[in-house]
Amino acid sequence: MALSNKEIEDRAIKAVIAFEKSEHREAKDIRRQNKSYDVHSANRIIEVKGIEKSLQKSGNWRFVQQKSVQLALKEDDFYIYIVDDLEKGSEQAGIYILSREQALKFLRIQPQVSYSLHIHSDLRESFKKK
């Protein structure tokens, strides 16, 4: 049975916070604070994108909202964390981390409300952290 968007989002946030703690950074879920991002951790502003299946096998790319793109354009400490394999639970999820520079390189920016993030399949593994 497919996970709901809320379940995917909750599992992805949980995985990111656990990863950040494993890296000795204090991480906090700030989704309910009306910010343009999901997690604040030490000196990182993190936009989290969750994928139910494996990113390596999926053509499923997450959309990045305009407010996140604007944040990436002005904040040096902006990151996008793509969390995959969430159907297995947040403990077994993979995390791909893109710095601000990497995210801006792969974003297809056009005047619109949301943007797609496209990373060529042979580059995906280079971003995997877990």
PyMOL commands that place a pseudoatom at each C-alpha (Angstrom):
pseudoatom trace, name=CA, resn=MET, resi=1, chain=A, elem=C, hetatm=0, pos=[0.000, 0.000, 0.000]
pseudoatom trace, name=CA, resn=ALA, resi=2, chain=A, elem=C, hetatm=0, pos=[1.351, 3.420, -0.974]
pseudoatom trace, name=CA, resn=LEU, resi=3, chain=A, elem=C, hetatm=0, pos=[2.248, 5.905, 1.714]
pseudoatom trace, name=CA, resn=SER, resi=4, chain=A, elem=C, hetatm=0, pos=[0.365, 9.188, 1.974]
pseudoatom trace, name=CA, resn=ASN, resi=5, chain=A, elem=C, hetatm=0, pos=[2.210, 12.449, 1.304]
pseudoatom trace, name=CA, resn=LYS, resi=6, chain=A, elem=C, hetatm=0, pos=[2.114, 13.208, 5.040]
pseudoatom trace, name=CA, resn=GLU, resi=7, chain=A, elem=C, hetatm=0, pos=[3.625, 9.808, 5.893]
pseudoatom trace, name=CA, resn=ILE, resi=8, chain=A, elem=C, hetatm=0, pos=[6.393, 10.348, 3.334]
pseudoatom trace, name=CA, resn=GLU, resi=9, chain=A, elem=C, hetatm=0, pos=[7.101, 13.836, 4.653]
pseudoatom trace, name=CA, resn=ASP, resi=10, chain=A, elem=C, hetatm=0, pos=[7.088, 12.722, 8.307]
pseudoatom trace, name=CA, resn=ARG, resi=11, chain=A, elem=C, hetatm=0, pos=[9.412, 9.784, 7.616]
pseudoatom trace, name=CA, resn=ALA, resi=12, chain=A, elem=C, hetatm=0, pos=[11.781, 11.970, 5.583]
pseudoatom trace, name=CA, resn=ILE, resi=13, chain=A, elem=C, hetatm=0, pos=[11.979, 14.610, 8.340]
pseudoatom trace, name=CA, resn=LYS, resi=14, chain=A, elem=C, hetatm=0, pos=[12.590, 11.911, 10.962]
pseudoatom trace, name=CA, resn=ALA, resi=15, chain=A, elem=C, hetatm=0, pos=[15.425, 10.431, 8.852]
pseudoatom trace, name=CA, resn=VAL, resi=16, chain=A, elem=C, hetatm=0, pos=[17.048, 13.848, 8.338]
pseudoatom trace, name=CA, resn=ILE, resi=17, chain=A, elem=C, hetatm=0, pos=[16.904, 14.727, 12.038]
pseudoatom trace, name=CA, resn=ALA, resi=18, chain=A, elem=C, hetatm=0, pos=[18.430, 11.342, 12.951]
pseudoatom trace, name=CA, resn=PHE, resi=19, chain=A, elem=C, hetatm=0, pos=[21.179, 11.834, 10.343]
pseudoatom trace, name=CA, resn=GLU, resi=20, chain=A, elem=C, hetatm=0, pos=[21.962, 15.339, 11.564]
pseudoatom trace, name=CA, resn=LYS, resi=21, chain=A, elem=C, hetatm=0, pos=[22.173, 14.090, 15.162]
pseudoatom trace, name=CA, resn=SER, resi=22, chain=A, elem=C, hetatm=0, pos=[24.550, 11.330, 14.032]
pseudoatom trace, name=CA, resn=GLU, resi=23, chain=A, elem=C, hetatm=0, pos=[26.720, 14.118, 12.604]
pseudoatom trace, name=CA, resn=HIS, resi=24, chain=A, elem=C, hetatm=0, pos=[26.637, 15.884, 16.010]
pseudoatom trace, name=CA, resn=ARG, resi=25, chain=A, elem=C, hetatm=0, pos=[24.421, 18.717, 14.817]
pseudoatom trace, name=CA, resn=GLU, resi=26, chain=A, elem=C, hetatm=0, pos=[21.329, 19.857, 16.728]
pseudoatom trace, name=CA, resn=ALA, resi=27, chain=A, elem=C, hetatm=0, pos=[18.410, 19.440, 14.320]
pseudoatom trace, name=CA, resn=LYS, resi=28, chain=A, elem=C, hetatm=0, pos=[14.898, 20.804, 14.682]
pseudoatom trace, name=CA, resn=ASP, resi=29, chain=A, elem=C, hetatm=0, pos=[11.708, 20.248, 12.676]
pseudoatom trace, name=CA, resn=ILE, resi=30, chain=A, elem=C, hetatm=0, pos=[10.388, 23.738, 11.914]
pseudoatom trace, name=CA, resn=ARG, resi=31, chain=A, elem=C, hetatm=0, pos=[7.650, 22.946, 9.389]
pseudoatom trace, name=CA, resn=ARG, resi=32, chain=A, elem=C, hetatm=0, pos=[4.988, 24.522, 11.587]
pseudoatom trace, name=CA, resn=GLN, resi=33, chain=A, elem=C, hetatm=0, pos=[6.860, 27.803, 11.976]
pseudoatom trace, name=CA, resn=ASN, resi=34, chain=A, elem=C, hetatm=0, pos=[5.940, 29.118, 8.501]
pseudoatom trace, name=CA, resn=LYS, resi=35, chain=A, elem=C, hetatm=0, pos=[9.529, 29.127, 7.266]
pseudoatom trace, name=CA, resn=SER, resi=36, chain=A, elem=C, hetatm=0, pos=[10.562, 28.391, 3.682]
pseudoatom trace, name=CA, resn=TYR, resi=37, chain=A, elem=C, hetatm=0, pos=[12.347, 25.204, 4.717]
pseudoatom trace, name=CA, resn=ASP, resi=38, chain=A, elem=C, hetatm=0, pos=[11.763, 22.103, 6.864]
pseudoatom trace, name=CA, resn=VAL, resi=39, chain=A, elem=C, hetatm=0, pos=[14.692, 21.555, 9.241]
pseudoatom trace, name=CA, resn=HIS, resi=40, chain=A, elem=C, hetatm=0, pos=[17.159, 23.861, 10.931]
pseudoatom trace, name=CA, resn=SER, resi=41, chain=A, elem=C, hetatm=0, pos=[20.369, 22.191, 12.028]
pseudoatom trace, name=CA, resn=ALA, resi=42, chain=A, elem=C, hetatm=0, pos=[23.388, 24.022, 13.435]
pseudoatom trace, name=CA, resn=ASN, resi=43, chain=A, elem=C, hetatm=0, pos=[24.412, 26.214, 10.499]
pseudoatom trace, name=CA, resn=ARG, resi=44, chain=A, elem=C, hetatm=0, pos=[22.197, 24.484, 7.923]
pseudoatom trace, name=CA, resn=ILE, resi=45, chain=A, elem=C, hetatm=0, pos=[18.874, 25.499, 6.416]
pseudoatom trace, name=CA, resn=ILE, resi=46, chain=A, elem=C, hetatm=0, pos=[17.452, 22.249, 5.033]
pseudoatom trace, name=CA, resn=GLU, resi=47, chain=A, elem=C, hetatm=0, pos=[14.674, 21.691, 2.519]
pseudoatom trace, name=CA, resn=VAL, resi=48, chain=A, elem=C, hetatm=0, pos=[13.657, 18.015, 2.754]
pseudoatom trace, name=CA, resn=LYS, resi=49, chain=A, elem=C, hetatm=0, pos=[12.237, 16.036, -0.175]
pseudoatom trace, name=CA, resn=GLY, resi=50, chain=A, elem=C, hetatm=0, pos=[10.984, 12.505, 0.447]
pseudoatom trace, name=CA, resn=ILE, resi=51, chain=A, elem=C, hetatm=0, pos=[10.574, 9.695, -2.077]
pseudoatom trace, name=CA, resn=GLU, resi=52, chain=A, elem=C, hetatm=0, pos=[8.742, 6.489, -1.247]
pseudoatom trace, name=CA, resn=LYS, resi=53, chain=A, elem=C, hetatm=0, pos=[10.836, 4.264, -3.555]
pseudoatom trace, name=CA, resn=SER, resi=54, chain=A, elem=C, hetatm=0, pos=[14.544, 4.154, -4.441]
pseudoatom trace, name=CA, resn=LEU, resi=55, chain=A, elem=C, hetatm=0, pos=[15.914, 7.295, -6.077]
pseudoatom trace, name=CA, resn=GLN, resi=56, chain=A, elem=C, hetatm=0, pos=[18.339, 5.180, -8.112]
pseudoatom trace, name=CA, resn=LYS, resi=57, chain=A, elem=C, hetatm=0, pos=[15.516, 3.233, -9.743]
pseudoatom trace, name=CA, resn=SER, resi=58, chain=A, elem=C, hetatm=0, pos=[12.988, 6.019, -9.925]
pseudoatom trace, name=CA, resn=GLY, resi=59, chain=A, elem=C, hetatm=0, pos=[12.268, 8.677, -12.462]
pseudoatom trace, name=CA, resn=ASN, resi=60, chain=A, elem=C, hetatm=0, pos=[10.348, 10.360, -9.662]
pseudoatom trace, name=CA, resn=TRP, resi=61, chain=A, elem=C, hetatm=0, pos=[11.810, 13.782, -8.930]
pseudoatom trace, name=CA, resn=ARG, resi=62, chain=A, elem=C, hetatm=0, pos=[10.570, 16.099, -6.265]
pseudoatom trace, name=CA, resn=PHE, resi=63, chain=A, elem=C, hetatm=0, pos=[9.406, 19.596, -6.938]
pseudoatom trace, name=CA, resn=VAL, resi=64, chain=A, elem=C, hetatm=0, pos=[11.033, 22.501, -5.160]
pseudoatom trace, name=CA, resn=GLN, resi=65, chain=A, elem=C, hetatm=0, pos=[8.766, 25.426, -4.375]
pseudoatom trace, name=CA, resn=GLN, resi=66, chain=A, elem=C, hetatm=0, pos=[9.617, 28.942, -5.508]
pseudoatom trace, name=CA, resn=LYS, resi=67, chain=A, elem=C, hetatm=0, pos=[10.151, 30.101, -1.914]
pseudoatom trace, name=CA, resn=SER, resi=68, chain=A, elem=C, hetatm=0, pos=[12.879, 27.444, -1.518]
pseudoatom trace, name=CA, resn=VAL, resi=69, chain=A, elem=C, hetatm=0, pos=[14.573, 28.521, -4.737]
pseudoatom trace, name=CA, resn=GLN, resi=70, chain=A, elem=C, hetatm=0, pos=[14.559, 32.127, -3.517]
pseudoatom trace, name=CA, resn=LEU, resi=71, chain=A, elem=C, hetatm=0, pos=[16.098, 30.966, -0.239]
pseudoatom trace, name=CA, resn=ALA, resi=72, chain=A, elem=C, hetatm=0, pos=[18.783, 29.010, -2.122]
pseudoatom trace, name=CA, resn=LEU, resi=73, chain=A, elem=C, hetatm=0, pos=[19.643, 32.092, -4.139]
pseudoatom trace, name=CA, resn=LYS, resi=74, chain=A, elem=C, hetatm=0, pos=[20.332, 34.177, -1.021]
pseudoatom trace, name=CA, resn=GLU, resi=75, chain=A, elem=C, hetatm=0, pos=[21.390, 31.781, 1.782]
pseudoatom trace, name=CA, resn=ASP, resi=76, chain=A, elem=C, hetatm=0, pos=[24.857, 30.179, 1.653]
pseudoatom trace, name=CA, resn=ASP, resi=77, chain=A, elem=C, hetatm=0, pos=[23.896, 27.580, 4.267]
pseudoatom trace, name=CA, resn=PHE, resi=78, chain=A, elem=C, hetatm=0, pos=[20.918, 26.227, 2.256]
pseudoatom trace, name=CA, resn=TYR, resi=79, chain=A, elem=C, hetatm=0, pos=[20.794, 22.477, 1.535]
pseudoatom trace, name=CA, resn=ILE, resi=80, chain=A, elem=C, hetatm=0, pos=[18.359, 20.094, -0.126]
pseudoatom trace, name=CA, resn=TYR, resi=81, chain=A, elem=C, hetatm=0, pos=[18.198, 16.635, 1.433]
pseudoatom trace, name=CA, resn=ILE, resi=82, chain=A, elem=C, hetatm=0, pos=[16.509, 14.028, -0.755]
pseudoatom trace, name=CA, resn=VAL, resi=83, chain=A, elem=C, hetatm=0, pos=[15.418, 11.032, 1.311]
pseudoatom trace, name=CA, resn=ASP, resi=84, chain=A, elem=C, hetatm=0, pos=[14.516, 7.838, -0.542]
pseudoatom trace, name=CA, resn=ASP, resi=85, chain=A, elem=C, hetatm=0, pos=[13.330, 4.286, 0.209]
pseudoatom trace, name=CA, resn=LEU, resi=86, chain=A, elem=C, hetatm=0, pos=[10.844, 5.614, 2.743]
pseudoatom trace, name=CA, resn=GLU, resi=87, chain=A, elem=C, hetatm=0, pos=[8.528, 2.668, 2.157]
pseudoatom trace, name=CA, resn=LYS, resi=88, chain=A, elem=C, hetatm=0, pos=[11.025, 0.684, 4.264]
pseudoatom trace, name=CA, resn=GLY, resi=89, chain=A, elem=C, hetatm=0, pos=[10.844, 3.176, 7.148]
pseudoatom trace, name=CA, resn=SER, resi=90, chain=A, elem=C, hetatm=0, pos=[12.995, 6.162, 8.076]
pseudoatom trace, name=CA, resn=GLU, resi=91, chain=A, elem=C, hetatm=0, pos=[15.698, 3.967, 9.654]
pseudoatom trace, name=CA, resn=GLN, resi=92, chain=A, elem=C, hetatm=0, pos=[16.530, 2.349, 6.284]
pseudoatom trace, name=CA, resn=ALA, resi=93, chain=A, elem=C, hetatm=0, pos=[16.142, 5.448, 4.146]
pseudoatom trace, name=CA, resn=GLY, resi=94, chain=A, elem=C, hetatm=0, pos=[18.940, 6.795, 1.996]
pseudoatom trace, name=CA, resn=ILE, resi=95, chain=A, elem=C, hetatm=0, pos=[19.849, 10.473, 2.176]
pseudoatom trace, name=CA, resn=TYR, resi=96, chain=A, elem=C, hetatm=0, pos=[21.268, 12.499, -0.700]
pseudoatom trace, name=CA, resn=ILE, resi=97, chain=A, elem=C, hetatm=0, pos=[22.624, 15.908, 0.261]
pseudoatom trace, name=CA, resn=LEU, resi=98, chain=A, elem=C, hetatm=0, pos=[22.955, 18.793, -2.155]
pseudoatom trace, name=CA, resn=SER, resi=99, chain=A, elem=C, hetatm=0, pos=[24.651, 21.982, -1.065]
pseudoatom trace, name=CA, resn=ARG, resi=100, chain=A, elem=C, hetatm=0, pos=[23.325, 25.337, -2.220]
pseudoatom trace, name=CA, resn=GLU, resi=101, chain=A, elem=C, hetatm=0, pos=[25.760, 25.391, -5.155]
pseudoatom trace, name=CA, resn=GLN, resi=102, chain=A, elem=C, hetatm=0, pos=[24.879, 21.852, -6.215]
pseudoatom trace, name=CA, resn=ALA, resi=103, chain=A, elem=C, hetatm=0, pos=[21.145, 22.483, -5.902]
pseudoatom trace, name=CA, resn=LEU, resi=104, chain=A, elem=C, hetatm=0, pos=[21.317, 25.649, -7.988]
pseudoatom trace, name=CA, resn=LYS, resi=105, chain=A, elem=C, hetatm=0, pos=[23.318, 23.800, -10.637]
pseudoatom trace, name=CA, resn=PHE, resi=106, chain=A, elem=C, hetatm=0, pos=[20.609, 21.145, -11.034]
pseudoatom trace, name=CA, resn=LEU, resi=107, chain=A, elem=C, hetatm=0, pos=[17.506, 23.280, -10.639]
pseudoatom trace, name=CA, resn=ARG, resi=108, chain=A, elem=C, hetatm=0, pos=[15.796, 24.229, -13.859]
pseudoatom trace, name=CA, resn=ILE, resi=109, chain=A, elem=C, hetatm=0, pos=[14.838, 27.763, -12.969]
pseudoatom trace, name=CA, resn=GLN, resi=110, chain=A, elem=C, hetatm=0, pos=[12.093, 29.339, -15.036]
pseudoatom trace, name=CA, resn=PRO, resi=111, chain=A, elem=C, hetatm=0, pos=[9.399, 31.812, -14.024]
pseudoatom trace, name=CA, resn=GLN, resi=112, chain=A, elem=C, hetatm=0, pos=[6.942, 29.462, -12.338]
pseudoatom trace, name=CA, resn=VAL, resi=113, chain=A, elem=C, hetatm=0, pos=[5.660, 28.445, -8.925]
pseudoatom trace, name=CA, resn=SER, resi=114, chain=A, elem=C, hetatm=0, pos=[7.526, 25.152, -8.564]
pseudoatom trace, name=CA, resn=TYR, resi=115, chain=A, elem=C, hetatm=0, pos=[10.755, 23.848, -10.022]
pseudoatom trace, name=CA, resn=SER, resi=116, chain=A, elem=C, hetatm=0, pos=[11.929, 20.353, -10.847]
pseudoatom trace, name=CA, resn=LEU, resi=117, chain=A, elem=C, hetatm=0, pos=[15.266, 19.058, -9.666]
pseudoatom trace, name=CA, resn=HIS, resi=118, chain=A, elem=C, hetatm=0, pos=[16.980, 16.890, -12.294]
pseudoatom trace, name=CA, resn=ILE, resi=119, chain=A, elem=C, hetatm=0, pos=[20.189, 15.032, -11.535]
pseudoatom trace, name=CA, resn=HIS, resi=120, chain=A, elem=C, hetatm=0, pos=[21.531, 12.682, -14.191]
pseudoatom trace, name=CA, resn=SER, resi=121, chain=A, elem=C, hetatm=0, pos=[21.327, 9.082, -12.977]
pseudoatom trace, name=CA, resn=ASP, resi=122, chain=A, elem=C, hetatm=0, pos=[25.101, 8.479, -12.997]
pseudoatom trace, name=CA, resn=LEU, resi=123, chain=A, elem=C, hetatm=0, pos=[25.632, 11.460, -10.656]
pseudoatom trace, name=CA, resn=ARG, resi=124, chain=A, elem=C, hetatm=0, pos=[22.992, 10.467, -8.090]
pseudoatom trace, name=CA, resn=GLU, resi=125, chain=A, elem=C, hetatm=0, pos=[25.233, 8.128, -6.112]
pseudoatom trace, name=CA, resn=SER, resi=126, chain=A, elem=C, hetatm=0, pos=[27.822, 10.894, -5.557]
pseudoatom trace, name=CA, resn=PHE, resi=127, chain=A, elem=C, hetatm=0, pos=[25.345, 12.762, -3.349]
pseudoatom trace, name=CA, resn=LYS, resi=128, chain=A, elem=C, hetatm=0, pos=[24.369, 9.776, -1.198]
pseudoatom trace, name=CA, resn=LYS, resi=129, chain=A, elem=C, hetatm=0, pos=[25.397, 10.110, 2.435]
pseudoatom trace, name=CA, resn=LYS, resi=130, chain=A, elem=C, hetatm=0, pos=[23.656, 7.197, 4.109]
for i in range(1, 130): cmd.bond("trace and resi %d" % i, "trace and resi %d" % (i + 1))
show_as sticks, trace
zoom trace
